[in-house]
């Protein structure tokens, strides 16, 4: 095993392996070997290996594959021990050829546990027969819920231990993709089972085409999402490049904002949107003359008045962009003050959008803790004290309290690099299958 894996992660893997051995043993005891037909099992071995060979990566680590449908079908067709063997076929195959064996060892344990329990649940609710009818639906839904919930929980926990992040945060970001997989792939699995029962092997061969299409469609969507995010990051770098003293500022602010919004219990979709808005929150600086942006001393009152126009200008830039339109007020008001003395509209308190209040704290903290032409960077402890002193006048006290509470336990070491989303070796180890 990799010595770089945190102790909590190793402990979790060992405990999960113990559970997997117990479940596999119980499933073997339940086996009626006289009913085993090896040809269909070998066919499903091939299907699962093909399906797992082309995963689609999720936003926060982990991945999904169309093998969830194959697992679902195997639960309908085979005894629990055979379901386990089919589920782990790809991982066992990879154990003998991959350098990253600990990842596949973990996957073997978690799939044995989740798929094994799901198959046991199904078999305990309704006997496995040579036919499938509507009476099988409740048992099938229950088994799919067990498979999906356990599988996603196990991977969420291991990613949490590796990335040293709250499980809830990882779960929120990935749950919508896993729900999509569950809703689409579970019926597909039932359809596979029906086809195999009524048509046999050649029916499965013909069924490979829609499975490949389903995987391609999901991958295309994730590629579009990644391209979209890359475009935003490039725009963010271009904005920061206009001001030599704020290099990397937008990505750092987005990092703070993402963690702060999670601390304030924002839902995953809103956190993701606020992250994107934070990356381009200074887009209005394109309207500010470079001689003001690059001035190496304090601005005059007139120059400061010009600089203050950047927030309203940024809101104007994005208000007609369909995806960003809802965030235009966040950009417009991220320099408003809690007491109503900010700009551009001098609104105060909770009249200021919450996203703007979060962005204001993150923006100010990064400004204080990085070099400026007129001063050196402040110590983070001093900056946190400054935020507290200004809570209730410049900043929302609730947001400041959350940031002060968050900062000591959060790992923002990455946030001052030019590539804030670089994945470390330890993180990459368990970017494994979230849904099979």
Order of alpha helices (4+ residues) and beta strands (2+ residues): alpha-alpha-beta-beta-alpha-alpha-alpha-alpha-alpha-alpha-alpha-alpha-alpha-alpha-alpha-alpha-alpha-alpha-alpha-alpha-alpha-beta
